[in-house]
Amino acid sequence: MMKCVICKTGDCLPGNSHFVHVVQEKLVVVKNLPANVCNNCGEAYFDTDTVNLIQLNTSEALKLNEKVEMFSV
Ligand SMILES: [Zn+2]
């Protein structure tokens, strides 16, 4: 079981979370991503494949709108 590096007491359990970030002054939200979520503080950890998906979706989204909501398939 992976220990949370933020609070150092919680365990990271499989679940879902969303990722919000600002790129080039535009808000990008990627919802409903698979993640390991800390059962104490709620910090979400994404694996490499998911991070790649976020980056791909972000570059596509930036071509379209200032504020974007995206959903993983
Ligand atoms: Zn934690």
N, CA, C, O and the ligand as a Tripos MOL2 file, in Angstrom:
@<TRIPOS>MOLECULE
protein
  293   291    74     0     0
PROTEIN
NO_CHARGES

@<TRIPOS>ATOM
      1 N           0.8490   -1.2010    0.0000 N.3       1 MET1
      2 CA          0.0000    0.0000    0.0000 C.3       1 MET1
      3 C           0.8830    1.2490    0.0000 C.2       1 MET1
      4 O           1.8070    1.3790    0.8030 O.2       1 MET1
      5 N           0.5740    2.1580   -0.9170 N.am      2 MET2
      6 CA          1.3660    3.3740   -1.0200 C.3       2 MET2
      7 C           0.9280    4.3800    0.0480 C.2       2 MET2
      8 O          -0.2550    4.6910    0.1830 O.2       2 MET2
      9 N           1.9090    4.8780    0.8000 N.am      3 LYS3
     10 CA          1.6110    5.9290    1.7760 C.3       3 LYS3
     11 C           1.5550    7.2830    1.0800 C.2       3 LYS3
     12 O           2.3180    7.5520    0.1520 O.2       3 LYS3
     13 N           0.6490    8.1200    1.5390 N.am      4 CYS4
     14 CA          0.5350    9.4730    1.0010 C.3       4 CYS4
     15 C           1.7730   10.2880    1.3720 C.2       4 CYS4
     16 O           2.1940   10.2950    2.5290 O.2       4 CYS4
     17 N           2.3540   10.9750    0.3840 N.am      5 VAL5
     18 CA          3.5470   11.7750    0.6660 C.3       5 VAL5
     19 C           3.1840   13.1730    1.1840 C.2       5 VAL5
     20 O           4.0480   13.9090    1.6610 O.2       5 VAL5
     21 N           1.9080   13.5260    1.0850 N.am      6 ILE6
     22 CA          1.4890   14.8520    1.5540 C.3       6 ILE6
     23 C           1.2720   14.8300    3.0660 C.2       6 ILE6
     24 O           1.8790   15.6140    3.7950 O.2       6 ILE6
     25 N           0.4150   13.9420    3.5300 N.am      7 CYS7
     26 CA          0.0960   13.9180    4.9600 C.3       7 CYS7
     27 C           0.8740   12.8270    5.7050 C.2       7 CYS7
     28 O           0.9430   12.8340    6.9340 O.2       7 CYS7
     29 N           1.4540   11.8920    4.9500 N.am      8 LYS8
     30 CA          2.3330   10.8600    5.5020 C.3       8 LYS8
     31 C           1.6400    9.8870    6.4580 C.2       8 LYS8
     32 O           2.2990    9.0820    7.1160 O.2       8 LYS8
     33 N           0.3220    9.9630    6.5330 N.am      9 THR9
     34 CA         -0.3900    9.0160    7.3870 C.3       9 THR9
     35 C          -1.4320    8.2150    6.6220 C.2       9 THR9
     36 O          -1.7520    7.0870    6.9970 O.2       9 THR9
     37 N          -1.9710    8.8060    5.5350 N.am     10 GLY10
     38 CA         -3.0450    8.1500    4.7900 C.3      10 GLY10
     39 C          -2.5220    7.0850    3.8550 C.2      10 GLY10
     40 O          -1.3490    7.0880    3.4820 O.2      10 GLY10
     41 N          -3.4080    6.1690    3.4760 N.am     11 ASP11
     42 CA         -3.1090    5.1840    2.4440 C.3      11 ASP11
     43 C          -3.7660    5.6250    1.1410 C.2      11 ASP11
     44 O          -4.8510    6.2060    1.1490 O.2      11 ASP11
     45 N          -3.1010    5.3440    0.0280 N.am     12 CYS12
     46 CA         -3.6250    5.7200   -1.2770 C.3      12 CYS12
     47 C          -4.3740    4.5490   -1.8770 C.2      12 CYS12
     48 O          -3.7850    3.5100   -2.1790 O.2      12 CYS12
     49 N          -5.6720    4.7200   -2.0480 N.am     13 LEU13
     50 CA         -6.5340    3.6530   -2.5180 C.3      13 LEU13
     51 C          -7.0540    3.9640   -3.9180 C.2      13 LEU13
     52 O          -7.2650    5.1270   -4.2590 O.2      13 LEU13
     53 N          -7.2600    2.9270   -4.7280 N.am     14 PRO14
     54 CA         -7.7830    3.1420   -6.0820 C.3      14 PRO14
     55 C          -9.1380    3.8390   -6.0560 C.2      14 PRO14
     56 O         -10.0110    3.4960   -5.2590 O.2      14 PRO14
     57 N          -9.3040    4.8260   -6.9420 N.am     15 GLY15
     58 CA        -10.5620    5.5550   -7.0070 C.3      15 GLY15
     59 C         -10.5740    6.4550   -8.2110 C.2      15 GLY15
     60 O          -9.8810    6.2100   -9.1990 O.2      15 GLY15
     61 N         -11.3690    7.5020   -8.1220 N.am     16 ASN16
     62 CA        -11.4490    8.4760   -9.2010 C.3      16 ASN16
     63 C         -11.2410    9.8710   -8.6540 C.2      16 ASN16
     64 O         -11.5950   10.1800   -7.5160 O.2      16 ASN16
     65 N         -10.6540   10.7080   -9.5000 N.am     17 SER17
     66 CA        -10.5000   12.0940   -9.1170 C.3      17 SER17
     67 C         -10.4960   12.9440  -10.3840 C.2      17 SER17
     68 O         -10.5390   12.4190  -11.4970 O.2      17 SER17
     69 N         -10.4450   14.2370  -10.2040 N.am     18 HIS18
     70 CA        -10.3160   15.1120  -11.3590 C.3      18 HIS18
     71 C          -9.0370   15.9300  -11.2340 C.2      18 HIS18
     72 O          -8.4980   16.1200  -10.1430 O.2      18 HIS18
     73 N          -8.5800   16.3980  -12.3580 N.am     19 PHE19
     74 CA         -7.3280   17.1270  -12.4040 C.3      19 PHE19
     75 C          -7.6100   18.5150  -12.9610 C.2      19 PHE19
     76 O          -8.1520   18.6540  -14.0570 O.2      19 PHE19
     77 N          -7.2410   19.5360  -12.2030 N.am     20 VAL20
     78 CA         -7.4810   20.9130  -12.6150 C.3      20 VAL20
     79 C          -6.1320   21.6120  -12.7070 C.2      20 VAL20
     80 O          -5.3350   21.5730  -11.7700 O.2      20 VAL20
     81 N          -5.8930   22.2370  -13.8180 N.am     21 HIS21
     82 CA         -4.6720   23.0290  -13.9100 C.3      21 HIS21
     83 C          -4.8740   24.2030  -14.8560 C.2      21 HIS21
     84 O          -5.8130   24.2380  -15.6520 O.2      21 HIS21
     85 N          -3.9650   25.1600  -14.7430 N.am     22 VAL22
     86 CA         -4.0200   26.3530  -15.5740 C.3      22 VAL22
     87 C          -2.8220   26.3240  -16.5060 C.2      22 VAL22
     88 O          -1.6710   26.2550  -16.0760 O.2      22 VAL22
     89 N          -3.1260   26.3780  -17.7910 N.am     23 VAL23
     90 CA         -2.0810   26.3730  -18.7980 C.3      23 VAL23
     91 C          -2.3020   27.5690  -19.7110 C.2      23 VAL23
     92 O          -3.4000   27.7570  -20.2340 O.2      23 VAL23
     93 N          -1.2970   28.3540  -19.9010 N.am     24 GLN24
     94 CA         -1.4060   29.5510  -20.7500 C.3      24 GLN24
     95 C          -2.6220   30.3880  -20.3460 C.2      24 GLN24
     96 O          -3.3620   30.8820  -21.1970 O.2      24 GLN24
     97 N          -2.8140   30.5380  -19.0310 N.am     25 GLU25
     98 CA         -3.8930   31.3390  -18.4560 C.3      25 GLU25
     99 C          -5.2790   30.8050  -18.7900 C.2      25 GLU25
    100 O          -6.2610   31.5440  -18.7190 O.2      25 GLU25
    101 N          -5.3690   29.5490  -19.1480 N.am     26 LYS26
    102 CA         -6.6640   28.9250  -19.3930 C.3      26 LYS26
    103 C          -6.8510   27.7700  -18.4250 C.2      26 LYS26
    104 O          -5.9400   26.9930  -18.1420 O.2      26 LYS26
    105 N          -8.0890   27.7000  -17.9300 N.am     27 LEU27
    106 CA         -8.4030   26.6500  -16.9710 C.3      27 LEU27
    107 C          -8.7750   25.3680  -17.6980 C.2      27 LEU27
    108 O          -9.6630   25.3520  -18.5500 O.2      27 LEU27
    109 N          -8.0960   24.3210  -17.3540 N.am     28 VAL28
    110 CA         -8.3850   23.0260  -17.9640 C.3      28 VAL28
    111 C          -8.7630   22.0500  -16.8570 C.2      28 VAL28
    112 O          -8.0340   21.8690  -15.8820 O.2      28 VAL28
    113 N          -9.9290   21.4250  -17.0380 N.am     29 VAL29
    114 CA        -10.4180   20.4530  -16.0620 C.3      29 VAL29
    115 C         -10.5690   19.1080  -16.7620 C.2      29 VAL29
    116 O         -11.2600   18.9960  -17.7750 O.2      29 VAL29
    117 N          -9.9330   18.1160  -16.2240 N.am     30 VAL30
    118 CA        -10.1050   16.7630  -16.7450 C.3      30 VAL30
    119 C         -10.7820   15.9560  -15.6540 C.2      30 VAL30
    120 O         -10.2370   15.7710  -14.5660 O.2      30 VAL30
    121 N         -11.9910   15.4740  -15.9680 N.am     31 LYS31
    122 CA        -12.8020   14.8480  -14.9280 C.3      31 LYS31
    123 C         -12.7530   13.3320  -14.9820 C.2      31 LYS31
    124 O         -12.4350   12.7260  -16.0050 O.2      31 LYS31
    125 N         -13.0770   12.7520  -13.8520 N.am     32 ASN32
    126 CA        -13.3210   11.3220  -13.7600 C.3      32 ASN32
    127 C         -12.1450   10.4810  -14.2350 C.2      32 ASN32
    128 O         -12.2920    9.5760  -15.0570 O.2      32 ASN32
    129 N         -10.9970   10.7980  -13.7050 N.am     33 LEU33
    130 CA         -9.7970   10.0480  -14.0460 C.3      33 LEU33
    131 C          -9.5210    8.9740  -13.0010 C.2      33 LEU33
    132 O          -9.7870    9.1640  -11.8140 O.2      33 LEU33
    133 N          -8.9850    7.8490  -13.4560 N.am     34 PRO34
    134 CA         -8.5570    6.8520  -12.4780 C.3      34 PRO34
    135 C          -7.3660    7.3880  -11.6920 C.2      34 PRO34
    136 O          -6.4320    7.9380  -12.2750 O.2      34 PRO34
    137 N          -7.3940    7.2310  -10.3950 N.am     35 ALA35
    138 CA         -6.3190    7.7640   -9.5650 C.3      35 ALA35
    139 C          -6.2360    6.9600   -8.2760 C.2      35 ALA35
    140 O          -7.1770    6.2610   -7.9010 O.2      35 ALA35
    141 N          -5.1100    7.0700   -7.6140 N.am     36 ASN36
    142 CA         -5.0150    6.5780   -6.2490 C.3      36 ASN36
    143 C          -5.2380    7.7660   -5.3300 C.2      36 ASN36
    144 O          -4.5180    8.7620   -5.3960 O.2      36 ASN36
    145 N          -6.2390    7.6500   -4.4760 N.am     37 VAL37
    146 CA         -6.6630    8.7830   -3.6600 C.3      37 VAL37
    147 C          -6.3700    8.5010   -2.1930 C.2      37 VAL37
    148 O          -6.7120    7.4370   -1.6760 O.2      37 VAL37
    149 N          -5.7410    9.4510   -1.5340 N.am     38 CYS38
    150 CA         -5.4320    9.3230   -0.1100 C.3      38 CYS38
    151 C          -6.7190    9.2850    0.7070 C.2      38 CYS38
    152 O          -7.6030   10.1220    0.5240 O.2      38 CYS38
    153 N          -6.8180    8.3140    1.6030 N.am     39 ASN39
    154 CA         -8.0360    8.1930    2.4120 C.3      39 ASN39
    155 C          -8.0060    9.1180    3.6200 C.2      39 ASN39
    156 O          -8.9450    9.1310    4.4150 O.2      39 ASN39
    157 N          -6.9470    9.8820    3.7610 N.am     40 ASN40
    158 CA         -6.8700   10.8380    4.8660 C.3      40 ASN40
    159 C          -7.0620   12.2820    4.3970 C.2      40 ASN40
    160 O          -7.9310   12.9930    4.9020 O.2      40 ASN40
    161 N          -6.2490   12.7090    3.4330 N.am     41 CYS41
    162 CA         -6.3040   14.1160    3.0230 C.3      41 CYS41
    163 C          -6.9150   14.3110    1.6410 C.2      41 CYS41
    164 O          -7.1990   15.4430    1.2490 O.2      41 CYS41
    165 N          -7.1210   13.2260    0.8960 N.am     42 GLY42
    166 CA         -7.7850   13.3450   -0.3910 C.3      42 GLY42
    167 C          -6.8620   13.6520   -1.5660 C.2      42 GLY42
    168 O          -7.3280   13.8290   -2.6920 O.2      42 GLY42
    169 N          -5.5640   13.7170   -1.3140 N.am     43 GLU43
    170 CA         -4.6280   13.9520   -2.4090 C.3      43 GLU43
    171 C          -4.7340   12.8290   -3.4420 C.2      43 GLU43
    172 O          -4.7910   11.6520   -3.0840 O.2      43 GLU43
    173 N          -4.7600   13.1990   -4.7250 N.am     44 ALA44
    174 CA         -4.8920   12.2030   -5.7880 C.3      44 ALA44
    175 C          -3.5560   12.0140   -6.4960 C.2      44 ALA44
    176 O          -2.8450   12.9770   -6.7860 O.2      44 ALA44
    177 N          -3.2350   10.7700   -6.7640 N.am     45 TYR45
    178 CA         -2.0080   10.4310   -7.4900 C.3      45 TYR45
    179 C          -2.3800    9.7490   -8.7970 C.2      45 TYR45
    180 O          -3.1500    8.7900   -8.8170 O.2      45 TYR45
    181 N          -1.8240   10.2580   -9.8840 N.am     46 PHE46
    182 CA         -2.1260    9.7140  -11.2050 C.3      46 PHE46
    183 C          -0.9240    8.9410  -11.7300 C.2      46 PHE46
    184 O           0.2230    9.3290  -11.5070 O.2      46 PHE46
    185 N          -1.1980    7.8500  -12.4270 N.am     47 ASP47
    186 CA         -0.0910    7.0890  -12.9970 C.3      47 ASP47
    187 C           0.3720    7.7230  -14.3160 C.2      47 ASP47
    188 O          -0.2340    8.6770  -14.8050 O.2      47 ASP47
    189 N           1.4390    7.1850  -14.8720 N.am     48 THR48
    190 CA          2.0670    7.7990  -16.0440 C.3      48 THR48
    191 C           1.1140    7.8500  -17.2360 C.2      48 THR48
    192 O           1.0600    8.8530  -17.9480 O.2      48 THR48
    193 N           0.3680    6.7770  -17.4510 N.am     49 ASP49
    194 CA         -0.5680    6.7570  -18.5800 C.3      49 ASP49
    195 C          -1.6150    7.8570  -18.4430 C.2      49 ASP49
    196 O          -1.9770    8.5120  -19.4200 O.2      49 ASP49
    197 N          -2.0960    8.0480  -17.2160 N.am     50 THR50
    198 CA         -3.1210    9.0580  -16.9860 C.3      50 THR50
    199 C          -2.5540   10.4600  -17.1810 C.2      50 THR50
    200 O          -3.2240   11.3330  -17.7320 O.2      50 THR50
    201 N          -1.3260   10.6750  -16.7310 N.am     51 VAL51
    202 CA         -0.6850   11.9810  -16.9300 C.3      51 VAL51
    203 C          -0.5210   12.2660  -18.4180 C.2      51 VAL51
    204 O          -0.7240   13.3960  -18.8620 O.2      51 VAL51
    205 N          -0.1570   11.2540  -19.1800 N.am     52 ASN52
    206 CA         -0.0450   11.4260  -20.6310 C.3      52 ASN52
    207 C          -1.3880   11.8060  -21.2390 C.2      52 ASN52
    208 O          -1.4560   12.6550  -22.1280 O.2      52 ASN52
    209 N          -2.4550   11.1740  -20.7590 N.am     53 LEU53
    210 CA         -3.8080   11.4740  -21.2330 C.3      53 LEU53
    211 C          -4.1840   12.9140  -20.9020 C.2      53 LEU53
    212 O          -4.7750   13.6140  -21.7240 O.2      53 LEU53
    213 N          -3.8410   13.3460  -19.7080 N.am     54 ILE54
    214 CA         -4.1140   14.7250  -19.2960 C.3      54 ILE54
    215 C          -3.4080   15.7040  -20.2330 C.2      54 ILE54
    216 O          -4.0000   16.6850  -20.6820 O.2      54 ILE54
    217 N          -2.1480   15.4300  -20.5180 N.am     55 GLN55
    218 CA         -1.3740   16.3420  -21.3600 C.3      55 GLN55
    219 C          -1.9120   16.3780  -22.7830 C.2      55 GLN55
    220 O          -1.9500   17.4330  -23.4170 O.2      55 GLN55
    221 N          -2.3260   15.2200  -23.2780 N.am     56 LEU56
    222 CA         -2.8930   15.1420  -24.6250 C.3      56 LEU56
    223 C          -4.1950   15.9230  -24.6910 C.2      56 LEU56
    224 O          -4.4020   16.7200  -25.6060 O.2      56 LEU56
    225 N          -5.0780   15.6910  -23.7130 N.am     57 ASN57
    226 CA         -6.3620   16.3840  -23.6760 C.3      57 ASN57
    227 C          -6.1680   17.8810  -23.5150 C.2      57 ASN57
    228 O          -6.9180   18.6710  -24.0890 O.2      57 ASN57
    229 N          -5.1690   18.2770  -22.7400 N.am     58 THR58
    230 CA         -4.9250   19.6910  -22.5120 C.3      58 THR58
    231 C          -4.5230   20.3980  -23.7890 C.2      58 THR58
    232 O          -5.0290   21.4820  -24.0780 O.2      58 THR58
    233 N          -3.6280   19.8100  -24.5540 N.am     59 SER59
    234 CA         -3.1790   20.4670  -25.7790 C.3      59 SER59
    235 C          -4.3190   20.5700  -26.7840 C.2      59 SER59
    236 O          -4.4090   21.5520  -27.5210 O.2      59 SER59
    237 N          -5.1870   19.5640  -26.8190 N.am     60 GLU60
    238 CA         -6.3590   19.6280  -27.6900 C.3      60 GLU60
    239 C          -7.3300   20.7010  -27.2140 C.2      60 GLU60
    240 O          -7.8650   21.4650  -28.0190 O.2      60 GLU60
    241 N          -7.5540   20.7560  -25.9160 N.am     61 ALA61
    242 CA         -8.5270   21.6900  -25.3550 C.3      61 ALA61
    243 C          -8.1130   23.1350  -25.5730 C.2      61 ALA61
    244 O          -8.9570   24.0040  -25.7910 O.2      61 ALA61
    245 N          -6.8320   23.3870  -25.5150 N.am     62 LEU62
    246 CA         -6.3470   24.7540  -25.6450 C.3      62 LEU62
    247 C          -6.6270   25.3290  -27.0220 C.2      62 LEU62
    248 O          -6.6570   26.5470  -27.1980 O.2      62 LEU62
    249 N          -6.8300   24.4570  -27.9940 N.am     63 LYS63
    250 CA         -7.1440   24.9230  -29.3440 C.3      63 LYS63
    251 C          -8.5930   25.3980  -29.4420 C.2      63 LYS63
    252 O          -8.9530   26.1140  -30.3770 O.2      63 LYS63
    253 N          -9.4150   25.0020  -28.4860 N.am     64 LEU64
    254 CA        -10.8530   25.1860  -28.6290 C.3      64 LEU64
    255 C         -11.4210   26.3230  -27.7980 C.2      64 LEU64
    256 O         -12.0560   27.2280  -28.3390 O.2      64 LEU64
    257 N         -11.2010   26.2880  -26.4920 N.am     65 ASN65
    258 CA        -11.9270   27.1830  -25.6040 C.3      65 ASN65
    259 C         -11.0330   27.7200  -24.5020 C.2      65 ASN65
    260 O          -9.9520   27.2010  -24.2230 O.2      65 ASN65
    261 N         -11.5420   28.8030  -23.8770 N.am     66 GLU66
    262 CA        -10.8080   29.3270  -22.7360 C.3      66 GLU66
    263 C         -11.0410   28.4840  -21.5010 C.2      66 GLU66
    264 O         -10.1110   28.1840  -20.7510 O.2      66 GLU66
    265 N         -12.2960   28.1030  -21.2950 N.am     67 LYS67
    266 CA        -12.6010   27.2360  -20.1740 C.3      67 LYS67
    267 C         -13.1540   25.9320  -20.7110 C.2      67 LYS67
    268 O         -14.1100   25.9250  -21.4870 O.2      67 LYS67
    269 N         -12.5690   24.8630  -20.3090 N.am     68 VAL68
    270 CA        -12.8990   23.5990  -20.9290 C.3      68 VAL68
    271 C         -13.1930   22.5660  -19.8480 C.2      68 VAL68
    272 O         -12.5140   22.5030  -18.8240 O.2      68 VAL68
    273 N         -14.2000   21.7740  -20.0950 N.am     69 GLU69
    274 CA        -14.3970   20.6090  -19.2420 C.3      69 GLU69
    275 C         -14.2680   19.3820  -20.1080 C.2      69 GLU69
    276 O         -14.8690   19.2880  -21.1780 O.2      69 GLU69
    277 N         -13.4900   18.4590  -19.6400 N.am     70 MET70
    278 CA        -13.2700   17.2720  -20.4440 C.3      70 MET70
    279 C         -13.5380   16.0300  -19.6130 C.2      70 MET70
    280 O         -13.3780   16.0280  -18.3930 O.2      70 MET70
    281 N         -13.9400   15.0020  -20.2840 N.am     71 PHE71
    282 CA        -14.2220   13.7540  -19.6180 C.3      71 PHE71
    283 C         -13.4070   12.6470  -20.2760 C.2      71 PHE71
    284 O         -13.3490   12.5360  -21.5010 O.2      71 PHE71
    285 N         -12.7940   11.8530  -19.4520 N.am     72 SER72
    286 CA        -12.0670   10.7200  -20.0040 C.3      72 SER72
    287 C         -13.0620    9.6990  -20.5360 C.2      72 SER72
    288 O         -14.2070    9.6550  -20.0850 O.2      72 SER72
    289 N         -12.6460    8.8970  -21.4660 N.am     73 VAL73
    290 CA        -13.5600    7.9240  -22.0640 C.3      73 VAL73
    291 C         -13.6130    6.6730  -21.1950 C.2      73 VAL73
    292 O         -14.3270    5.7250  -21.5200 O.2      73 VAL73
    293 ZN         -2.7380   12.1970    2.4530 Zn       74 ZN74
@<TRIPOS>BOND
     1     1     2 1
     2     2     3 1
     3     3     4 2
     4     3     5 am
     5     5     6 1
     6     6     7 1
     7     7     8 2
     8     7     9 am
     9     9    10 1
    10    10    11 1
    11    11    12 2
    12    11    13 am
    13    13    14 1
    14    14    15 1
    15    15    16 2
    16    15    17 am
    17    17    18 1
    18    18    19 1
    19    19    20 2
    20    19    21 am
    21    21    22 1
    22    22    23 1
    23    23    24 2
    24    23    25 am
    25    25    26 1
    26    26    27 1
    27    27    28 2
    28    27    29 am
    29    29    30 1
    30    30    31 1
    31    31    32 2
    32    31    33 am
    33    33    34 1
    34    34    35 1
    35    35    36 2
    36    35    37 am
    37    37    38 1
    38    38    39 1
    39    39    40 2
    40    39    41 am
    41    41    42 1
    42    42    43 1
    43    43    44 2
    44    43    45 am
    45    45    46 1
    46    46    47 1
    47    47    48 2
    48    47    49 am
    49    49    50 1
    50    50    51 1
    51    51    52 2
    52    51    53 am
    53    53    54 1
    54    54    55 1
    55    55    56 2
    56    55    57 am
    57    57    58 1
    58    58    59 1
    59    59    60 2
    60    59    61 am
    61    61    62 1
    62    62    63 1
    63    63    64 2
    64    63    65 am
    65    65    66 1
    66    66    67 1
    67    67    68 2
    68    67    69 am
    69    69    70 1
    70    70    71 1
    71    71    72 2
    72    71    73 am
    73    73    74 1
    74    74    75 1
    75    75    76 2
    76    75    77 am
    77    77    78 1
    78    78    79 1
    79    79    80 2
    80    79    81 am
    81    81    82 1
    82    82    83 1
    83    83    84 2
    84    83    85 am
    85    85    86 1
    86    86    87 1
    87    87    88 2
    88    87    89 am
    89    89    90 1
    90    90    91 1
    91    91    92 2
    92    91    93 am
    93    93    94 1
    94    94    95 1
    95    95    96 2
    96    95    97 am
    97    97    98 1
    98    98    99 1
    99    99   100 2
   100    99   101 am
   101   101   102 1
   102   102   103 1
   103   103   104 2
   104   103   105 am
   105   105   106 1
   106   106   107 1
   107   107   108 2
   108   107   109 am
   109   109   110 1
   110   110   111 1
   111   111   112 2
   112   111   113 am
   113   113   114 1
   114   114   115 1
   115   115   116 2
   116   115   117 am
   117   117   118 1
   118   118   119 1
   119   119   120 2
   120   119   121 am
   121   121   122 1
   122   122   123 1
   123   123   124 2
   124   123   125 am
   125   125   126 1
   126   126   127 1
   127   127   128 2
   128   127   129 am
   129   129   130 1
   130   130   131 1
   131   131   132 2
   132   131   133 am
   133   133   134 1
   134   134   135 1
   135   135   136 2
   136   135   137 am
   137   137   138 1
   138   138   139 1
   139   139   140 2
   140   139   141 am
   141   141   142 1
   142   142   143 1
   143   143   144 2
   144   143   145 am
   145   145   146 1
   146   146   147 1
   147   147   148 2
   148   147   149 am
   149   149   150 1
   150   150   151 1
   151   151   152 2
   152   151   153 am
   153   153   154 1
   154   154   155 1
   155   155   156 2
   156   155   157 am
   157   157   158 1
   158   158   159 1
   159   159   160 2
   160   159   161 am
   161   161   162 1
   162   162   163 1
   163   163   164 2
   164   163   165 am
   165   165   166 1
   166   166   167 1
   167   167   168 2
   168   167   169 am
   169   169   170 1
   170   170   171 1
   171   171   172 2
   172   171   173 am
   173   173   174 1
   174   174   175 1
   175   175   176 2
   176   175   177 am
   177   177   178 1
   178   178   179 1
   179   179   180 2
   180   179   181 am
   181   181   182 1
   182   182   183 1
   183   183   184 2
   184   183   185 am
   185   185   186 1
   186   186   187 1
   187   187   188 2
   188   187   189 am
   189   189   190 1
   190   190   191 1
   191   191   192 2
   192   191   193 am
   193   193   194 1
   194   194   195 1
   195   195   196 2
   196   195   197 am
   197   197   198 1
   198   198   199 1
   199   199   200 2
   200   199   201 am
   201   201   202 1
   202   202   203 1
   203   203   204 2
   204   203   205 am
   205   205   206 1
   206   206   207 1
   207   207   208 2
   208   207   209 am
   209   209   210 1
   210   210   211 1
   211   211   212 2
   212   211   213 am
   213   213   214 1
   214   214   215 1
   215   215   216 2
   216   215   217 am
   217   217   218 1
   218   218   219 1
   219   219   220 2
   220   219   221 am
   221   221   222 1
   222   222   223 1
   223   223   224 2
   224   223   225 am
   225   225   226 1
   226   226   227 1
   227   227   228 2
   228   227   229 am
   229   229   230 1
   230   230   231 1
   231   231   232 2
   232   231   233 am
   233   233   234 1
   234   234   235 1
   235   235   236 2
   236   235   237 am
   237   237   238 1
   238   238   239 1
   239   239   240 2
   240   239   241 am
   241   241   242 1
   242   242   243 1
   243   243   244 2
   244   243   245 am
   245   245   246 1
   246   246   247 1
   247   247   248 2
   248   247   249 am
   249   249   250 1
   250   250   251 1
   251   251   252 2
   252   251   253 am
   253   253   254 1
   254   254   255 1
   255   255   256 2
   256   255   257 am
   257   257   258 1
   258   258   259 1
   259   259   260 2
   260   259   261 am
   261   261   262 1
   262   262   263 1
   263   263   264 2
   264   263   265 am
   265   265   266 1
   266   266   267 1
   267   267   268 2
   268   267   269 am
   269   269   270 1
   270   270   271 1
   271   271   272 2
   272   271   273 am
   273   273   274 1
   274   274   275 1
   275   275   276 2
   276   275   277 am
   277   277   278 1
   278   278   279 1
   279   279   280 2
   280   279   281 am
   281   281   282 1
   282   282   283 1
   283   283   284 2
   284   283   285 am
   285   285   286 1
   286   286   287 1
   287   287   288 2
   288   287   289 am
   289   289   290 1
   290   290   291 1
   291   291   292 2
@<TRIPOS>SUBSTRUCTURE
     1 MET1         2 RESIDUE 1 A MET
     2 MET2         6 RESIDUE 1 A MET
     3 LYS3        10 RESIDUE 1 A LYS
     4 CYS4        14 RESIDUE 1 A CYS
     5 VAL5        18 RESIDUE 1 A VAL
     6 ILE6        22 RESIDUE 1 A ILE
     7 CYS7        26 RESIDUE 1 A CYS
     8 LYS8        30 RESIDUE 1 A LYS
     9 THR9        34 RESIDUE 1 A THR
    10 GLY10       38 RESIDUE 1 A GLY
    11 ASP11       42 RESIDUE 1 A ASP
    12 CYS12       46 RESIDUE 1 A CYS
    13 LEU13       50 RESIDUE 1 A LEU
    14 PRO14       54 RESIDUE 1 A PRO
    15 GLY15       58 RESIDUE 1 A GLY
    16 ASN16       62 RESIDUE 1 A ASN
    17 SER17       66 RESIDUE 1 A SER
    18 HIS18       70 RESIDUE 1 A HIS
    19 PHE19       74 RESIDUE 1 A PHE
    20 VAL20       78 RESIDUE 1 A VAL
    21 HIS21       82 RESIDUE 1 A HIS
    22 VAL22       86 RESIDUE 1 A VAL
    23 VAL23       90 RESIDUE 1 A VAL
    24 GLN24       94 RESIDUE 1 A GLN
    25 GLU25       98 RESIDUE 1 A GLU
    26 LYS26      102 RESIDUE 1 A LYS
    27 LEU27      106 RESIDUE 1 A LEU
    28 VAL28      110 RESIDUE 1 A VAL
    29 VAL29      114 RESIDUE 1 A VAL
    30 VAL30      118 RESIDUE 1 A VAL
    31 LYS31      122 RESIDUE 1 A LYS
    32 ASN32      126 RESIDUE 1 A ASN
    33 LEU33      130 RESIDUE 1 A LEU
    34 PRO34      134 RESIDUE 1 A PRO
    35 ALA35      138 RESIDUE 1 A ALA
    36 ASN36      142 RESIDUE 1 A ASN
    37 VAL37      146 RESIDUE 1 A VAL
    38 CYS38      150 RESIDUE 1 A CYS
    39 ASN39      154 RESIDUE 1 A ASN
    40 ASN40      158 RESIDUE 1 A ASN
    41 CYS41      162 RESIDUE 1 A CYS
    42 GLY42      166 RESIDUE 1 A GLY
    43 GLU43      170 RESIDUE 1 A GLU
    44 ALA44      174 RESIDUE 1 A ALA
    45 TYR45      178 RESIDUE 1 A TYR
    46 PHE46      182 RESIDUE 1 A PHE
    47 ASP47      186 RESIDUE 1 A ASP
    48 THR48      190 RESIDUE 1 A THR
    49 ASP49      194 RESIDUE 1 A ASP
    50 THR50      198 RESIDUE 1 A THR
    51 VAL51      202 RESIDUE 1 A VAL
    52 ASN52      206 RESIDUE 1 A ASN
    53 LEU53      210 RESIDUE 1 A LEU
    54 ILE54      214 RESIDUE 1 A ILE
    55 GLN55      218 RESIDUE 1 A GLN
    56 LEU56      222 RESIDUE 1 A LEU
    57 ASN57      226 RESIDUE 1 A ASN
    58 THR58      230 RESIDUE 1 A THR
    59 SER59      234 RESIDUE 1 A SER
    60 GLU60      238 RESIDUE 1 A GLU
    61 ALA61      242 RESIDUE 1 A ALA
    62 LEU62      246 RESIDUE 1 A LEU
    63 LYS63      250 RESIDUE 1 A LYS
    64 LEU64      254 RESIDUE 1 A LEU
    65 ASN65      258 RESIDUE 1 A ASN
    66 GLU66      262 RESIDUE 1 A GLU
    67 LYS67      266 RESIDUE 1 A LYS
    68 VAL68      270 RESIDUE 1 A VAL
    69 GLU69      274 RESIDUE 1 A GLU
    70 MET70      278 RESIDUE 1 A MET
    71 PHE71      282 RESIDUE 1 A PHE
    72 SER72      286 RESIDUE 1 A SER
    73 VAL73      290 RESIDUE 1 A VAL
    74 ZN74       293 GROUP 0 **** ****
